[in-house]
Amino acid sequence: MRLRFAVWVLLCGLAALPAMAQPGASLASFQLLRFDAAARTAAMGGAYTAMADGDVNALFYNPAIPGPATSEAPSLSYLNHLAGIDAGTLAYSHTVPALGTTVSGGLRFVHWGTLQRRNARGERTGTFSAGDVALTLGAARALGPRVRYGANVHVLYAQIDQAQATALATDIGVLVRVPARQVRLGASLRHLGVSLSGYGQRSATLPVDLQLGVSKRLAHLPLLLSLTAYDLTELGVGVEGGSTTDHVLAHLTFGGELQLGDVLRLRAGYNHRRSRDVALADGVDLGGLGGGFGVALGGVAVDYAYNSWSELGGLHQFTVRADLSAL
């Protein structure tokens, strides 16, 4: 119970970093928006702003990415967080040829479990629960053969005991393909929105996030590399007590995927800010590192990811994706 509460508080703090100057940020930043949407994204460190290769979960990172390649390929994910905290994601997209538009939808949730309620004297007075839900609807279109643009709308709901917070938010994004170089460039401005209600008298806040990304598939090696620069609206927020290098790396996340034949893919990623925020061990610390694999057979792909949170433990995430057109 104590570990679960500590993890919950830590996540609230990490999610609120880009919005610390805003009132209510530590409680109402809808930390669900900071979770990795699926196992593949988690294994690659969340470096997904330019990952346009058929994974519908990219819609949560850049709304311009959904297209014919993601159409009719639903995805279901489950995250086993620390201390029994559970989260999940459902995503789907469909291309409407008559409109030249791909519409997409997603549902994300997190349940923080049962927490101990205490009064001002520290006496136990029962239990309570907390959770977040986010409903996402999006649309994306092509602008010529190499450029796509899109937008999402999110309906957000969070509850802590009897207190509730709601908000509406939007994402806008663009994707540029450079086929000759096997390069994709992406940009997205995420979580712009308004608070409808907050906890008590404080308005809910949103973790506004400007991201720029690039992905590159190597010509002579079955390796896909991805880099995302994030929280670019908060360049002054870095690593407390860190060096200049730490501050720069605190806005970058890296990922890679090695394809071994038609069936198996191995993945790895690194998030420096997360590494510094959760590091507890002296010397070498694995906090911030992620890894995993994917297996694809007959139109169905199963993905797994593990992300280290240093001595606190690790996160296990599973995703099942299916290409309905291939079944």
N, C-alpha and C positions, 0 to 999 in steps of 0.2 A: 504494500500500500504506500509506504513512504517513498520507495523508488519510483513508483508510478507517478506520484505527485511531483517528485523532483524532476522527472523527465518532462512532465507537462509544463512546469514552470520554465524549464530550460528552453523548450520549444517555443513557448510564448516569447521569451527574450530574444532568441535567435531570429524569429520571424519579424520582430518589431525593430530590428536594428536600422533598416532604411528609413523608419518613420519615427525615430525616438523623439524628435522635436514636436511631434503632434500629440495633442492630449488624448489619453486613452489608448495609446499605441500598444502598451504592454499587454492589455487585455483584449482588445478588439481589432487585431490586425488580421483576422481570418487566416491563421497560420496554415490552414489546409492548403492555401494557394501556394505555399512554399514546399509542399511535399512533392517528391518525384511521382509523376503520374503513373508510371508503369515500370516493370522490371528492366526493360532495355534502357530506358532513360536513366534509371538509377545506376545501372552498371557502368554507364558512360558518363557519370558525373553530372548529369543534367545538361550537358553540352548539346542542345537539341534544336537551337533556333534555326539552323540551316539543314536539318536532317530530313530531306524530302525524298524518301526512298520506299514509300508504301506503308509506313507505320501510322495508323490513324491517331495515335496518342500525341503526335507532333502538334495537333490542333491546340493543345494547352500551352505550347511554347511559341508558336507562330501561326496565327489563324489563316495565313496565306497558303500554308502547305497542303491542306486537304485537296485532293483532286481525283482524277480517274484511278490512279494507283492505289488510293486508300479506300475507294468506293466499295461498298458491300464486303468489308473486312472488319467485322466487329472485334472488340478487344475487351477482356475482363481481367482485372488485376486485383490482387490482394496483398496488403503489406502487414506483416507481423512486426510491429514496432517494439520498442523496449517496454518492459514491465506490463506486457499484455495489452498495450494500446493497439487497436485495430483500425485499418483504413482500407479503402477500396476505390476502384475506378471502373466505370463502364463507358466505352466510347464507340461511336459509329458514324459513318459518313455515307452519303449517297449522291452520285452525280446525276443531274437532270439535264440531259443533252439539249432539250428544247430551250432551256434557259441559259445554257453554257455556264452553269453554276454548280458547285458542289456544296451541299448543305451538310452540316455535321452537328452532332450533339454529344454531350458527355454528362455524366453524373459522378461526383466525387463525395466521399464521406470519411469522417474520422470519428471514432468513439473512444473517448479517453478513459473509459472504464468507470468503476465505482470508487469514489473518493470519500475520505473521512471528513465529516463536518465537525468543527469544534467551535466553542464559544470564545469570548474574549479571554477567559481564564484558562483556555487550553483543554477544557473538558469535552469529551466526546458527546455529541448530540445527535448522531445518526450518520447517514451517508447521503451522497448526491452524485449525479452523473453530469458529464459534459460531452458535447459533440458539435461537429460542424457539418454542413451540407452545402454543396455548390452545384447548381444546375447550369449547364453551358449550352448555348445554341450559337452556331456560326455559319458563315457563308464565305466562299472563296471563288474567284474568277481569274481567268487568264487575261493578260493584257499583252497580246502578241505571243510569239512562240517561246519566249524565254522568261517572261515576267508574270508573276501571279500576285494578287493582292486579296486581302480578306479581313474580316472583322468577326469578333465574338461578342456575345452578351452573356453576363453571368448574373444569376440570382443567388445571393449568398445568405446563409442563415447559420447562426451560432448560438449555443445555449450553454450556460453554466448554472446548474441548479435551476432556480426559477427565473434567472435573468436571461434575456435574449437580446441579440443584435442582428440586424438585417441590413443589406446593402445591395445596390445594383452597380455593376462594373462592366467595362468594355475593354477589348483588346483590338488593336489594329496592327496589321503586319504586311510585309512585302517579301517576296522571294525572287531571286534572280539566278538563272541557270547559265553556266558557261560550259556547254557540252564538250567543246574541244579540249578543255582542261579537266573535265570531270569535276568541276567545282560548282558549289552552290553557295550563294550569299544570302543571308537573311537578316531582317531587322523587324523588331516588334516592340510596341509600347503597350505594356500589359497593366491591367487592373486600375485603369482610370475609372473613377466612379463617385457615387454619392452614398452617404449613409442615410438609411431610412429610419433606423432606430439603433440605439446603443445601450450599453450596460449602465443603468442608472441615468444620470444627467449627462454623461459623456457620450459624444458621438463616436460611432465606430470609425476606424481608420483602415485604409487599404494600402498594401505594400506595392506602390507604383514602381514599375520596373522597366527601364529601357534596356533592350538587349540587342547586340549585334553579333552575328555568328557566321562562321565559314566552315564548310565541310569539303573534304577532298578525298577522292578515291584514287589511290596510287595506280599508275599505269602498268607497272610490272610486278606488282605484289598485291595479293588479295586483301588489302588493308584499307579501311576507311577511317580517316582521322577527322575529328571535329573539335572546334574551339568556339566558346561563347564568352563574350564580355557582357556582364550583367550589372544591375544596379547602377547604371551610368548616370542616372539622375541624382545619385548620392555619392559622387566621387570623393567627397570629404570623409566618408565612412570607410574605415579600413580595419586594420587589426590593432587593437589597443596595445600600446607598448611595442608595436612591431617596427621593423625597418621600412625604408622606402620600397624595397622589393616586396615585403609582406603586403604593403598597401596596394601595390599594383596587382599582385597575384590574388588579392582578396576580391578582385572584380573579374577574375577569369576562372573558367572551369574547362577541363580537358577530357576528351574521351576518344577511344579507339575501338574498332571492331575488326577482328581477323576472321576471314571466311575460310573454312576448311571443307572444301567440297560443296555439294549442294545441300547438305543436311546440317552441319555444325558450324556455329559461330562463337568465338570467344571474345569477351569484352572486358574493358578496364576503363576506369575514370578517376579523376582527382579533383577535389574541391579544397583549395587552400584555406579559405576562410573557415569552412567547417572544421578542417584539421586543427587550426589554431584555437577555435572556440571550444572544441570538445576534448582537446589533448589533456590527458591527466598523467600519463606515464613519463618518467624521466628517460632521456635518450631517444631512441627510435620509437616513434609512435605511429600506428597505422590509421589513426583517426583521419577522416576525409578521403580515404581510399575506397574505391568500389570495384567490384568485378562480378563477372557472371558469364552465362552462356545461353545460347538459344539453339533449339532443335526444331527443324521444320520437316514435316512429312505429310505428303498428300494434301496440301492446302491448309494444314494446321501447324501453327508454331507455338512452342512452349518455351517461355523465357524465365530465367531465374537470376536474381541479383543479390549480392551481399554487400552491405556498406558498414564499415567499421566506425563505431563511436567510441574508440579508444577503450579504456577500462570499463566504461558503462556497458559495453556489449556490442552487439551487431544487429542490423536490420535485415530481415529476410523478405524478399518480394518475389511474387510469382505472377506471371501473365500468360493467358491463353488467347491467341489471336487466330482467327479463321478467315480464309478467303472463300466466301460463299460461292463465288463464280467458278471455283476450281473443285468444289465438292460434288 
